[in-house]
Amino acid sequence: MNQPQTLFDKHLPPLAERVRPKTIEEFCGQNHLIDEGRILHRLMDQSITFSIIFWGPPGTGKTTLARMIAKSSDAKIKEMSAVSSGVKDLREVIAFAKSNREIGQKTILFIDEIHRFSKSQQDALLHAVEDGTITLFGATTENPSFEVISPLLSRCRVLTLKPLGKDHLQKILKNVFKKDVILSKSSITINNPEKDLLIHSSGGDARKMLNTIEVAVNLIGGKGQITQKILDEAIQSKTLIYDKQGEYHYDTISAFIKSVRGSDPDAALYWLAVMLEGGEKPEFIARRLIILASEDIGNADPNGLTLATSGFQAVHMIGMPEGTLILSQVTTYLASAPKSNASYKAIKAATQAVKESGTPSVPLHLRNAPTDLMKDMDYGKDYQYPHSHPDHFIDANYFPNGETQTFYKPTNQGREDWIRKRLKSLWKERYPEK
C-alpha cells in the first residue's frame, strides 16, 4: 500500500519554498515598497536595477523581492549565504559577472545575511559594485549602518522591510491551504483560535509561521485537525519565551529601557537576563543603551554616554559569554545615574522651530572669511572672539534676525545642575530667576 505523501517528502521542497510568491501581485506586505508608484514597483515595471540592501526582520520577503527584481530585469542572479561563503566564492562570481558583461548581460549577486561578511570580504565587493560588474542585493536583519562598511553602504540604497501584520499573515495562511500542492488536497483543518496562536507566535515572520505549519501537519500524520496541543508541540518552547524578532522581542527591550530610564537597576537586570537567556544579540542591547545614555541621562551625567559607547566596543571585541559582565556594568550604571531628557527636548524644539520658520541666512558676523573677496563682503566683520574677553565670554547674539530663543532648559539633576547655573549667569535674559 502506498504511503501518504507528507510535507517532509524528500522529493519536495519545504512548504515555505513551495508557496513563495512568484509575482508582485501574490506578495503580501511591504506596501510602502511595492504599491503602485513605490520604488520596487517602479523598478520591476521599468526593468531597472541598482545595488540594494534589504534590511528587515526574518520572513518579511527580502529574498523573494530580490528574486522578483532580478527576474523582471532579465539579469543573471547568483545567490550566496554570507555564513558559508568566502572571498574565493566572491571572486568566482565576479569573474562570472565579467564574462556576462562582455556579452551585454547583467549580473545580480544576492548575499543573504550580508552582515556576517567580514570587512575583507566586503572590501572584495567594492570595485565590482562600483564599476557595475555586479549589482549587489544584500539581505540583513541587522542595522546596515553598523554592520556594512561605509564605502559599500554608500554604493547601495537601503530599503527597510517591516514585520508582517496580522492581516498579511492571515492572507498567507489562507493561500497556503488553498494553493499548496499538498495542503490544498488534504483534509487538514485548523480553527480560528489556533490560527490566531499560530500568527501571534510567528512575530511577523511568514517563514516561521509556515515552518510551524509544516511541523504541525507532520505531527498529526498529514490528516486531521491542528489543535492547540499540536501547535504547542510544533512551536519551540524557547521561542514562546523569547523570540528575537517577534513581538515579545520589542516588548522586552521596551521593558528593559523603561526600567533603566526609571532608575531601577534590579528590574533592568531582570529584563537584561531575559534577553540574554533568549539569545538576543548583545550588540543590539548595547546600541540601545548608547541611545538611552544620550536621550534619558544626557548632561545630568555625561560619563553615561562615554561608558555606554565603551561598553558597545568592549562587547563587540570580547563577545559572549563575558560580554554579559560588560552589559551588566553599563546597565547598572545608567540605571543608577541621574536622569535628564533636556538635550532630547532641546533638539526637538529647535527642529520644530526650523520647520516653522525655514532656514534663514547666516548673519555676516558669524560667517567665515577665508578669502579677501569674502572679507570685502563683510564676512566675519564685527565678530568678537570670546577668548579675548574676561571669563572667555561676551554677551553676543548668535541667532539669525537678532531674535533669541531658549531650547535647552537644563534640569537640576547631577552635572546638569552646574550647567543650569552657569547658563543662568551668562544669559540672564534667557534664563531669568524663577
N, C-alpha and C positions, 0 to 999 in steps of 0.2 A: 504493500500500500504506500502511495506517495506521501511523504511528509509535507505538512502545510508550509508554505513559504513564510518566513518571518522577516522582521525588519533587520535582523542581523544576518540575513542571507549573504554569504561570502561573495556572491556574484553581483550584488547590488551595492551602489554607493550608499553612504549614510543618508538618513532622512533629510538632514539639513542641506545636503548637496543636491538631492533629488528635487527638492522643491525650491531651489534657489531661483529667484526671478531672472527671466531672460530679457525682459524689456522694461522700459521705464514705467509703462502702464501697469505692470504687475508689481512694481516696487512699492513697499509700504513705509511711510515715514520720510523724514528729511525733506519735508515740503519746502523749507527755506532754501534748498539747493536744487530741487528737481521740478518744482512747479513751472508752468509756462512763463518764460521771461527770466527765470532764475539762471544762475551761472551754468549748472550742469546740463540743464535742458537746452540752453543755447549751444554749449559745446557739442552735444550729440546731434542737434539739428544741423549745425554748420560744419560738422566733422573737423572741429578744431581740437588741437591738443597742446598742452603745455605742462610743465612739471608741477605736480600737486602733492601735498602732504595731507592725507586724510587723518584727522585727529578726532577720536571719539571712543566711547566705551566698546567692549566686545559685542559682537552680534548686532551691530547697527547698520551694516551694509557697506563697509569700507571696500572689501574685496569685490563684492557684487558690482558696485558703482564703477570701480576701476576697470573691470572686465567689460562692462557696458560701453564705457567711453572708448576703450581700445577697439571694440568691435565696430562702433559707429565711425571710427576714423580709418578703418581698414588697415590698421597698423599691426605689425607682428608684436605679440606680447610674450615676454619671458617673466616667469614668476619665481621668486625665491624667498625663503624664510631667513631672516637675519640670525635665527637661532642655529641653523645648520649650515650656513654658507660662509665663505671666507673671501679673501682678496682674489684668490685664484679663480673662484667662480665668477666674480665680477669681471675679471679680465677676459674670461671666455665669452661672457655676454657682450662686453664692449667690442670684442673682435667680431662677433656675430652681427652686431649693430652696424659696424663699419662696412661690412660686406653688403648689408641691406641698403645702406645709404648710397653705395655706388650704383645700385640699380633703381634708385628713387623710392625705396621702401622705408617707411618709418618703423622705428622700434621703440616699444614701451617696456620699461623694466619696472615690474611691480615687486616691491620689497615689503613683505609682511613683518611687523614688529621692527621697523627700521631703527627704533630707539635702542635696540640691542646691538647694533653695529658699533664697533669701536671707532675712535677718531681716525685711525689709519684706514679703516675700511671706508668710512665716509669720505675721507680725503681722496681715495681712489676713484670716487664717482665724479669729483668736481669737474675735471676737464671735459669728460664725455657729456655731462649735462650742459656745461657752459657752451660748448661748440655745437650742440644739437645732435650729437651722435645718438644719444638716447634721450627719451623723455622719461623722467622719473616719476613714478607713482609710489609713494610711501604710505604705509598704514601704521599708526601708532596709537596706543592707549595713553601715552604719557605726553605731557606738555612739550611740544617740539622746541620751544624756546630754551628748555633746559637740556634736552636730550639729542638735538640735532645741531651739528656745528654751524656757526653763523654763516660762513661762506656758502654752504649748501642750502641752508634755510633761505638765504636771500635770493636764491635762484628758483625758489618754489613758491607756489601760492598755497597757503594753509587754509583748508576747509574744515570747519568744525561740525561734527555729527553729534546729534543728541540721542540720549536713551529713548527707545521706542515707547510711545504712550500706550495706555491700555487699549484704546481703540485700534491702534495699529496691530497690536499683538492678537486681539480678538479676530481681526480680519485674516491675519496669517494663519491662525489656528483653524478658522473656518475653511480656508482654502486648502489646508493640509488634508483634512478629512474629505474634502470634495474632489481634489485633483491628484493626490498622490497615487502612484501606480498600485500600491498595496492597500493603504488605508481606505481608499475610495471604494474598494471591493470587499472590505471586511465588515464584520458585524460589531465592531468595537464601538462602544458608546462611552460618553463622559458627560456627567451632569454639570449644570452651571456652577454649583459651589466648588466642584473640583477644578473646573475651568478657571475660576477666579483665583483659587490657590495656586494653580499652575502659572498663571500670568503674574501673580504677585511675587512668587518665588524666583521668577526669571529676572526681575530687576531691570526690565527694559532691554534684555538681551534675547533676541529671537533665536539664536543658535542654542543657547542654554535651554530655552523652552522646548525646542524641537528635540534636543538630546534627551531631555527628561521624558518626553512622549515616547521616544524610541525605547528607552529602558522600561517604562511602564507597560508598553504593549507586549514586550517580550516576557515581562514578569507574569502576565496573565495568559501567556501562550498564544498570543495573536488573536484572541477572541474573548468576548465578554465585556464587562464594564470596568472602567478605570475608577476605582474607589479612592477615598482619601487615604486609606491604609496603604494601597498600592503606590499612590503618589508619594507618601511619606518615605516609602522604601526607595523610590526612584530618585528622590531629591536627597543629596548628601546632607547628613546632619550638620556638618560644619558649615555648609553653605547657608543652611537655615539660621545658624547663629550669626554668622558674619559673611556677607557677600561683598567682596572688594569692589564690585562695580554696580551693585544693586542699590535699592532704596535705603537699606539698613546702613550701607557704607556712608551715605550722605547724612543720615540721621546721627550716626555715631560720631563722625568728625564734627558735626554741629554741637553735639553734647560736650565733646572734648573742648572745643574752642570756647563755648559759653561757660564752662567750668573754670578755665584759665582766666577768662575775662572777669568772671565773678569772684576771683581771688580765692578759689577753693582748690588747693593743691591736691588734696586727697581724692576728691571727685575726679579731678583731671587725670590723676594717675590711674584711677579705675578704668576710665574710658580709653586711656592710652594702652593699658593692658589688654582690653577687649580687642582693640585694633591690631596690636602686635600678635596676639594669640591667633587672630583670624588670618594672619599672613599679609597684613597691609604693608605696602612698601614704605620703609622708614623715611625715604626722601620726600614722599608725599606729606607725611606728618611734619617733617622738618620745614618744608616750604610754607605750610600753613602757619607754623609758629613764627616764621620771619614776618609774614603779613600781620599777624596779631601784634607782634612786638612794636610795629610802627603804628598800627591803627588804634590799638587799645591801651598802649603804655606810653608810646611817644616820648616826649621830653620830660615826662614825670620820672623816667629812668632811662636815659639814652643808652646805658650799657645793655639794656634788654635787646636792642636791635643787633648790637655787636655780638652778644652771646648767641643769639638765635642764628645769625649768619655763620658764625664759627661752628655752631652745632651742626648745621647742614653740611658744611665742608667736612667735618670730622666723621659724620655718619657715612657720607659718600666715600670717604677714604677707607674707613675701617670695616663697614658692613655689619652684618648681624652674625652672632647674637650680641656682640659687645656694644653695637650701636644703641641697644636698649638703655645702657647706662647714660649715654650722652643725652638721649631724648628725655630721660627721667630728670637729669640735671637741669636742662633748659626749661622743661615743663614746670618744675617746682619753683625755679627762679622767677619765671614770668608770672606764674600764678600768685606768687608772694609779693611781687613788685607793686608799687603804687601805680594807679591807673589814670590815664587821661586820653581822651579822643579829640583833644583840642586841635592837633595838627590835621587830623582827618576832616574835622568840621571846617577848618580854615580853608583847605584846598577846595572843598565842595562849594563853599560860599564864594571864593574867588572865581572858580569856574563858572558859577551861575552869573556872577557879575559880568564876566567877559561875554557870555552868551547873550545877555540882555543888552549890553551897551556896544558890542562889537569890539574890534581890535583898533585902538587909536594909534596915532603917530607917536613915536618916541620923542619926548622933549629934546631939544637940541643940546642942552647942557648934560644930558645923560648919554649922548651918542659918543662913540669912539671916533677919533680923528687921526687915522694912520697916514693920511696924505695931506699935502699942502692945500689941495683943492678943497678937501673937507674942512680944513681949518678956516679957509677963506669963506666957507659957507656957514661958519659959526658952530660947526660940530664941536661939542665939548666946551664951548665958551661958558664962563661963569661957574663951571663945576668946581666945587670946593672939596679938597681931599681930606677926609675925616682924620687921618693920622697926623695932619698938620695942626690939629686943634687940641685943646685940653681934653683929657679923658678919651681921646681918639673919637670924638663925636661932635657933630654940628647939626643943629636943627634945620634940616633942609627938606625940600619936597621932592620925593622920588616918583610921584604918581603923574600920570598924564592929565592935562587940562587943569592942573592946580588943585584938584579935589582929592581929599584923602578918605580912605575907608578903613574900617577895622575888621579884618577877617580872623586873625589869630587872637584868641582870647584864652591865655594860659590859665590853668587851674591853680589851686593852692596845694597840689599834690607833689610830693617829692621834689626833685630838681626843678620842676616847672614853677614851683613857688618862688624860687630865686629869679627865674626868668621873668615871671609876672612882675615882681618888684622892680627889676631893672628896667623893663619896658615902661612901667608907670613913671619912673623917674626921668626917662628920656623923652617920652611922648606924652606929656601931661594932658594935652587937649584930647588925645585919642584914648587915653586910659585915665579918665577922671576918678577921683576918690569917690567911693560909694558911700 
